[in-house]
C-alpha cells in the first residue's frame, strides 16, 4: 500500500514527535547500561542507534522536503 504525500508528511511528523524522544531515551539508557564507555565508543553507539532508528522509516521521510508531486503547477 502506497501512502499519499499528505499522509507521509503527517506520519513523518508523528514519527519525529514520538519516535525521536523514544530514540533519545533508548540511546541514553543503552549508554548508561554500558557504564559510560570511552568517548569514541559512546559516539559509535549513538550513531549506530540513530542509523538503526531511521532505517525502517526511510520510505516515509523520502521526498518530504520537496513540493507535493501531485499538486497542480501554478500557471503564469
C-alpha positions in Angstrom: 0.0 0.0 0.0 1.4 3.3 -1.1 1.0 6.4 1.1 0.0 9.7 -0.4 2.3 12.7 0.0 0.0 14.2 2.7 -0.2 11.0 4.6 3.6 10.7 4.5 4.0 14.2 5.8 1.6 13.5 8.7 3.3 10.2 9.5 6.8 11.8 9.4 5.7 14.5 11.9 4.2 11.8 14.2 7.3 9.7 13.9 9.5 12.7 14.8 7.3 13.8 17.7 7.1 10.3 19.2 10.0 8.3 17.8 12.7 10.8 18.3 12.2 11.2 22.0 11.9 7.4 22.3 15.2 7.1 20.5 16.9 9.6 22.8 15.7 7.7 25.9 16.8 4.4 24.4 20.2 5.7 23.4 20.9 7.2 26.8 19.7 4.1 28.5 22.0 1.9 26.4 25.0 4.1 27.0 24.3 4.2 30.8 23.9 0.4 30.7 27.4 0.2 29.2 28.8 2.1 32.2 29.9 5.3 30.5 32.3 3.9 27.8 35.1 5.9 26.2 34.1 8.8 24.1 34.6 7.1 20.7 32.6 4.0 21.7 29.9 6.2 23.1 29.8 8.2 19.8 29.6 5.0 17.8 26.7 3.7 19.9 24.8 6.9 19.4 25.5 6.9 15.6 24.6 3.2 15.3 21.3 3.6 17.2 20.5 6.7 15.2 21.0 4.8 12.0 19.0 1.8 13.1 16.2 4.1 14.2 16.0 5.9 10.9 16.2 2.9 8.5 12.7 1.5 9.0 11.1 4.9 8.3 13.2 5.8 5.3 10.3 5.4 2.9 8.2 7.8 5.0 10.8 10.6 5.0 11.9 10.3 1.4 10.8 13.4 -0.6 9.1 15.2 2.3 11.1 18.3 1.8 10.1 18.5 -1.9 7.0 20.2 -3.2 3.9 18.0 -3.5 4.3 16.0 -6.7 0.6 15.7 -7.1 -0.2 19.4 -6.7 -1.2 21.4 -9.7 1.6 23.6 -11.1 0.9 27.3 -10.8 0.1 28.8 -14.3 1.7 32.0 -15.3 
